[in-house]
Amino acid sequence: MRNHLLVLSALAIGVLLPLLACVKPDGGRPDAADEAVRADSVHREAFVADMHCDTIGRVLEGEDLRLDLDRGHVDLPKLKRGGVDLQVFACFVGAPRDDDDRLKAAERALDQVEAVKKLAADNPRELALILEPEDIPRLTAESKTGAIIGIEGGYAIQNDLDVLRSFYRSGVRLMTLTHWTRTDWADASGDDAPRFGGLTDFGRRVVEEMNRLGMIIDLSHSGDTTFWEVVKISRAPAVASHSCCRALADHHRNLTDDMLRALAGTGGVVGINFNPGFLNAEIIRKEEELYREVARKHGIPEGQMDWRRIDPGVREAAEAEVKERLTELRKALPVVDIKTLADHIEHAVRVTGSVDFVGLGSDYDGISTTPAGLENCGLLPNITRELLRRGFKDEEIHKILGGNFVRVFKAVAEARQQ
């Protein structure tokens, strides 16, 4: 009996001491150190998923992500520090510049797909390729980060459903329908005006096939007309993997309140983008003005996405000037920090009426600047600290950090069987 009492006493002490450590002797609020300890505990207990990064391009350029690098936003040590359990690696294919570019779109995507698979295969202690929701539970047990392969830019399928199916067989589990400008079958948010009013007949077949395969439809970069048509016809929930709230930052890459509610109505999720310009539209307006001014000076197209089509020497000179002037411009721009990001999370929760439809979509390594306090993925616990400060409950934070995306991944897999 005495031994049983000793065991029970030890258990009680183990449970109570961490709690008592967070209580001030006078019954007041815990101090900053105590709050940080609690936040770190909540973050460690959560399943953390980032719905979008562009890091694989750095691997193809020869960077070694096994190292804790001074440059870039994502590498293996930083994923570990940030407690990232699941990372979607986007394989980027932009709008083709010419016919030759168009014919090589699938090849460019496949090179990146294979690079993600090789990264996971070469680092089996840190990474695991995730193909099905059933693969996820082992990540926590093995202390690994899961890697999901996505394609950013539907140009990659070259208007061929067989190519889409091949990508699925190669491991791709998510695809944005467009990037900045339209594909041949879907309007994009960066178009001057919608051409198709959403999707063409082929575009609707792409949605149907992605549903059948169990591939997540990503509506970030889609035009508003495309968004509304997909929400109407898709049998499975969709995501907007790296977008923000247009009510707080009026930019075409962000979702209106009606769009947030509609996405939630399907069970989908918006992943809040870390791009300061999407979090505060004043920033991106000033930056776009600078790009236009430099373009006029150098006699080149004003649209940034058109710069890829010009003479490399002219482009390099223009880009060098933009880089230099952006450094000065950003000193005078509004500060965007974790609080700004949390404002967008809170807005999405308030508009949809639930924490069930918002997540994280950093766009790391695809953005040139980050919010203060989120300079790389190793600092993601700072988001947990801010959400706790705002009064979010532990279980609500767990959903935002990754639980909601995992739910969508499961729902899309289940919908293919219907």
Phi, psi and omega in degrees: 000317180300321179297319179298319180295321179297319179296314180297322179295319179296319179296318181297316179298319180297327180279317188282324185302313178299325180289317181294332180296336182266002180253126178288150180303328181270009179080007182281188180290150174298152177279179186300321180296318179296317180297322179295319178298315180295317180298318179297323179294315179298319181294318180296325180286337183282155169265111188261124180232130174253121190277356181194124165218157181250029190290334187295336176298327178292325178297316179295337177275000174102005180284144182261102184285358175287341183268152174276092192275151177285332181251161180085166185256336187228130166208174187296316177298323180289323175301320180294314181296325181279357180067031183281116181268335183213126180233125173274119177264114181276132175260104191275130172227112181279174178302133182296141180276332183202182182297322179297318177299319181298320183285343181256006185299313181296321181297318179297319178295316183296324177302320180286322177302313180294328179293322176296315181297320179292321178301316179292317182294326182280348182228061187293342179279339183252328188233153174217129177290132182250121180248333183223154176304330180294343179282345190288317185305329183288343184298312181296318181297326183261002180055047179244160170263127176281142179245117173257136180266127174239161172245130176254103180117102182294355174303335185300332184276356175051041176056038185220117180294333176296323177293319176303314180297322179296320177297319178299315179297331180279353175119358181288132182235005180205145176209132168281141183289328182223177160243227189295324180236166190301151163275186177284001187218003180208134177288147181245162184290335182272000178291148175298322178204151179293137178265324187256353187070027182127257182242150168277178175302319179294321178301321178293326177291327176298314178300314180300318182290322176297321174300314183295320182287329188091035178257132183290129176275124181252120185264001172298139184080346178290147173293160181302319181295322177294315179307309185294325180289319179296315179302326182285321191258340185290137177276348183238157175299147175249170174233158163245093198293330182213075179221164179237195186259120184292333179296332179264333180216103189283086179222146185297341179281351183259165183260138174288167177300320178297322179292320177300316179294320180293319178298317178296325180298336177266357184088011183279183185220140169258128176264115185291125182282143181271358182298119181305327180290333176274341177274332177219106188294338178300324181295311184290329176296316179295319180293319178293325175299319179296315178302316181296319180297315179294321179299314179298320180298321183265001178066041181236166181303145182284332180290124183301325182289343178277348183296336180294343185267356186263173180304130184304322180296317178294317181298315182297321179295317180294317181294324178296318178294318178301315182300315181295316184284331177297323180302317179286319181301316186293340177293334183259359183275160179300148178283129174247126183222194182299327179296322178297316177299315180295330175300318180291321176300312180298321180296314180298321178295316182294317183292318182276344179082011184199156174276002189281354191233022179227145179211201182245133175221079195303321191066022177306144182066005171244358178240148184273334176228165182228164171297147176300130182095355177229043185293342174201172186291345176290349182257011180303331176302340177297330177294317178300318179300317182291321179293322175296319179300329181274359175097008176292142178280159182306312184292331177290318178296321178301321179294315182295317184292337181179336183301323182293320179293320178299320178300317179295317179305316179294317183296322179293321177295320180290326183294334181292341181271356183279000000 
